Amino acid sequence: MILHRLFRSGSRALAGLAAVLALAALPWLRSAPSWAGNSLFDENHRVENFRNMDRVFPYRTVARTGDIWAFGNDPRPLPASYSHNRQDRDLSAFLERTVTTGLLVVHRGDIVHEEYRLGAAENSRFTSWSMAKSVLSALIGIAIEEGHIGSIGDPIGRYVPAIAGSAYGQVSIEDALTMSSGVAFDENYADPESDINRLFGAFAMGTPLEEILAGLEGTREPGSYNDYISSDSMALGLVLESATGMPLSEYLETRLWEPMGAEADAFWNMDATGRDLAFCCLNATLRDYARFGRLYLEGGVRDGKQIVPADWVSASVNPTAPHLQPGDNPASFWTFGYGYHWWIPENPQGDFLAIGIWGQYIYVDPVREVVIVKTSADPLFDDRDHESVAAFRAIARAAAGE
């Protein structure tokens, strides 16, 4: 996302973000390849912007190399309808009203449905928004396997000395992965003095991220409450960067993109200091997002080779702590459960998903061996997550022949 929860205050929040991007980020946007950033979320531009983020913000390329992990082809029709809130709803109408730009359905390694809308094409690189958080999680798991990071129990300050004396200094990597840091982070876009607006100003003006994170205070005991804040992901990005000695995009390229068998270059947007934006803004094709989902479907394995540790994949999507469970949970801000930067929908069926604002999804159903990728520019996305899961579950059942 730029944050899934950021926009729960609706249109006022969007207006606030537009103001921040137009004012605080003005020097940054002026140096961008085009002025697209000045109208990033504008109704007349966002569809095009979301597949052309290389024209909006600086970026670093994630090159594809090596053998492509091929998909087969077995076209099948989508279901005509799905059930949500005890009502049958038309799937085609849902795709239309959610401003879908791309939809890809994979079953057992075969593409069973693929479509592009509103000017998008097979080679379009769609922005992830917060789906990138799930990719970040995979990279953390790989870094632990390689010995760059000792343990998820390690405090963040051990790897990022600049924030060791702050609230984040004693937060464990695991608590940041599960959005349970207990750190106070104000994400009110309508307030120009909020933490998220200061963070965007820092990106634009070249202020070190460490300086922003070091000024945040803890308000809860870490590991006690699930409160989705992008600063947790940014802190993890600093851990990964420090531990590996590489930008996130380089680590992604060498540890995941190439061994996963991506078919196209991706790119990761960065701030004015040249640091990749760990909490958002990876840009890739639908098929390569599907390959990432397929990797998790297969337990981190591609063609017999373990790429993401199997125990990491399992732990990432099977949360055990009470405050991370889906449903009506007084120790969580929302009704979806949360793993290591992966979402667990209500009424769990073994499925899980990555979510980005404006309706970006990688949905994985291991029981039915289905991966679904949906990209969108939906202004009402914040009201659609439960309905989207209902639609995905119907599509998965149809793809599996149920």
N, C-alpha and C positions, 0 to 999 in steps of 0.2 A: 504494500500500500504506500502512500505516505502515512497512512495509518488507518486501520480499519475503523477504530473507534473515534478518530479525529472528527469525522463528519457527522457524528450522531446528533449534533446540534443543528443540522440542516443548512438551509440556504444562507443564514447569517455567517456560518463558519466558512462557506465557500467564498462569500464576499470578503471576509476577513483575509483568507488566503490570497485572493486576487490582489488585495491591497498590499499585502506583504511582498508578494512577488513583484508588484509594480514599483514599489518604493524602496524597500530595504535591499532588494536584489537588482536594482536598476543597473549599477555598473557591471555586474556579472552578466545580465541579460544582454547588455549592449555589446559585450565581447563575444557573445555566442554566435554561431554560424548564421543565425537569422534572428529575427525579432519574434519568432514563434512563442518564446517563453513569456512574452508580454500578454499573450492571450491563451495561456496554457489550458485553462478550463472553460474558456468561452464556448458557448453553445455552437457557434459556427465554425470552431476550429479544433475542438478537443478530439474528434474522431481522427482527424489527420495527424494532430500532434502526438497522439498516443502510439502511432506507428512510425513516428519520425522524431524520436527524442534526441537523435544525434543532431538535429537542427535546433534543439531547444537549450540543452545544457552540454557542457564539456563531457567527454566520455573517454573510456579506454576500451580498445577492442579485445574481445575474447576470441581468439582464433580457433577454428576447427582444423584438426589434422587427423590423419589415420583413417582406419576403416569406419565406414558409416554403419551404425546399428540399424539394419534395414527393417522396414515394416512390410508385411504382406498387404494384400488388397482383397477385401471381401465385402463389397458394398451391400448394405441392408437398409431398409427404411427405418426412419425414426418412428417411435410410437406417436399416435395421433394426439394422445392426451396423457395427463398425469393427475394425481390426486393431491390436493393441498387444502387443508382446513375443511376436510370432508366434502370437498367439491371437486368435480372433474373439470380440468382446465385444458384449453387448447395449447399444445406445445408450440405450434407455429406462431400463434399470437404472442406467446411468452417470449420467444426469441426476438420478435419484432419490437415489443414494447420495452424490452431490456436493452435495446440498441446494441444488439450482438454484432460484433465485427468478425468473429471467427468461431467456429465450433468444430472440434475434432474428437472422434470417438474411436478408441482402439480396444479390440477384444482379442486376447491371446496373441498379441503381436501383429494382428491384422487391422488395418484401417477399415472400419465399417461405415464411417460417415466423415466427410470433410467438406466444409463449406466456408466461403469467405464473403463478407458483405461490406457495403459502404466504401467501396474502393480498395479494400484490402485484397491481398493475393498470397499465394503459397510462400513467397519469399519475403513477405512483410515481417518486420521485427516489431513485435508488440511489446509495449512496456509492461512490466510485471507489477508495478507498485509493490505492495507488501508480499506478493508471492516470493520475492527475493529473500525474505526472512527464512523460508523453508530451505532455500539453497544455502544460505549462510549456516543453518543448522547442520546440513550435510557436511560442509567444509570443516566445522568444528569437530564433528565426529571423526573425519579423516585425520585431522591434525592431532587428535588424541591417539589414534591408532599409530601414527607415525612418530609419536613421542615428543612432538613440539609442545603439547599441552599435557601436563601431568595427570590431571583429574578434573572432572566436572565439579568436584568439591573444592577446588582451588579458588581463593579469592581473586577477584578481578585485579585488585591492586598489585598482586604478585607479578602480573604481566604488563601492567600499565602504571608505572611508578608515579606518573604525573597526577593520578587521581587516587593514589594509595591512601591519602589522608582524608578523603571525602567519604560520603555515604556509600558510593559505589566501591570504594576500596575494599570493604569487607563483605560485599555481596558475592556469593559464589557464582561460578559460571552456570551451574544448574539453575539457580534461582533466576538468573537473567534469561536463560533459555525458556523457562516456563512463565515469563512475565510476572515474576513473583518477587521482585527486588525489594519492594517496600519503599522505593524512592519516590518522592513527590515530583510529578512532572505535569505541569499545567499545559493542556493541549487545546486551550480555547483560542481559536483563530480570531475571534472578534476582539480580543484584548491584545493590543500591539505590544504589551509588556509581558505576555505569556512566555513560558519556556519554549514552546514550539516555534513561536514567531522569532524569538531570540536565536533559536537554532538555525532557522532559515536565514536570518541576517548574518549569522556567523558563516554559513556556507557561502553566502554572496560576497562577504567582505574579507574572507580569508582568515577569520578568527579561528584559532585551533579548537577543535572539538573538545579536547581535554579541558580547556578553560571553561567551557560551558558545563560539561558534566561534573567538574569539580565543585561547581557552585550549587549543586542540587542537594537537598536534604532528605534524609530518611524519615518516614512517618509511620511505618509499620515494621514489624519483625519480618525480615526476609523469609520467604518460604511459607507464609501464612495466608496470603490473599493473592488471587490472580487479577491483576490490573494491567491491561494491555497498554504499554507505553513504548514508543519507538526509541526512547533513550536507552532502554535495555539492549536493543539490537545494535545501536551505535556503540555501546560499551563493548559488546561482544566483537564487533568489527575491529575495535582497537586491540582486543586480546589476540585475535587471529593474525592481524597485521604484525603485531610485535612478536608473537611466538614463532611465526614462520619466516619473518623478514621479507615478506612479499606483499604487494598490493592484493586486495581480495580478488581482483579480476585475474591476476596472474596465477594465483593459487587455484582458482576455479578452472582456468584454462588447462593447467597441467595435471590436476588431480581429478577432475570431473568431466570437463567438456570433451577432452580428447579421449580418455578411456571409455566414456559413456557412448562414444560414437556419434557425436552431433554432426548434422549434415550442413550446418551453416555457421558462419561467424556470428557471435553475439556481441553486445557491448554493454558496458556498465557506466552509467552516468556518475560524475564525480563533482566535488565541490571546487571552489576556487583555489584551494591549496593542492589539488590533485589527488585528493583522497576519495576512494570509491564510497558511494552512499550505501552503507551496509543495510539500512532498513528499507530500501526500495530500489527501483530504477534499473534493474537488469532488463535487457531488451533482447528478445529471441523470437524465432519462428514458433508457430503452434506445434509443429512436429518435434522440435527440440524440447519444448516444455513437456510434451507427451513422453519423450524419452526419459526425462527426469522422473516423471510420475511412474513410468514403467520400471525404472530402476528400483523405486521403493516398492512397487508391486511385487518385484522379483526378489525382495529381501536384500537389496543392494548389489545384486549380481547381474552381470551381463555376460551371456555366453560362457558361463562357468567361471568367470573371473570376478572375485569380490572387489567391488569398487568403494562402496560405503559399507563399513562394518555391519554385519548382520545384527549384532546385539544393539547397535546404535539405532538402526532402522526400527527395530521392535520397540525399544524404549521411547523413541521419538513419538510414536503414534499410539502408545498404550499407557497413558498416565495412570499412576496409582494413588497419588496424594489426594486427599479429600477435596482440597480447594481447586483441583484441576478437573473435576468430574463434570460431564455435561448434565444439563437439566437445571431445575430451580436450585441454585446453589448460593447460599448466603455469603460464602467466602470467595465468590467470583463476580466480576462485573457483568458477565453475560451468561447466556444459557448454553453456548457451545463449550465443550471441554477444550483443554489445551495441553499439548505435549511439548516437545522440544521444537517450538516454532511451527507446529502443525495443529490444525483445528480438528476436533472430534465433534461431529454433529449430534444433536439430540437423538434419543432412541437408537443408540449405536448398533450398527450392523457389521462392524469390522471395517467400515469405510472411514476415510479421513481426507482432508483437503488443505491445500494452500489457498489463501484468499488475499486479493488486493482490492483496494477501493475502485469504484466505478464498475465493479462487476468482473474482476479477473479471477479465474478459478483453475486449479488443477485438482480434479477429483479422482480419488483412487478407491476402487472396490475390489479388494483382494479375493473375496468369496466368489465373485463373478468374473474375475480376471479382466476388469475393465478400467481404462483410464479415459477421463474426459477432460478436455481443455476448452474453456470458454473465455473469450476476451470480449470486452464490452466498453461502452461509454455511457453507462446508464446513470442519469442524474438521481434516480430514486434507488440506487443500489443498496442503500442502508436498510431498506425495508424488504429486501428480496432474498437475503441469505437463506432463510428457512425454505422459502419457495424454490429457490435454486436447487437446494439439496433434494427436495421432492422431485423436481424435474430430472435431476441427474440419476436418482435412484430408478425412476421409470425408464430412462434411456438405458441404464445398465442392465435392467431386467430384460428389456427387449433385445439388447445386443447379445445377451447370453442365451437367448431363445426361450426365456420363461414366459 
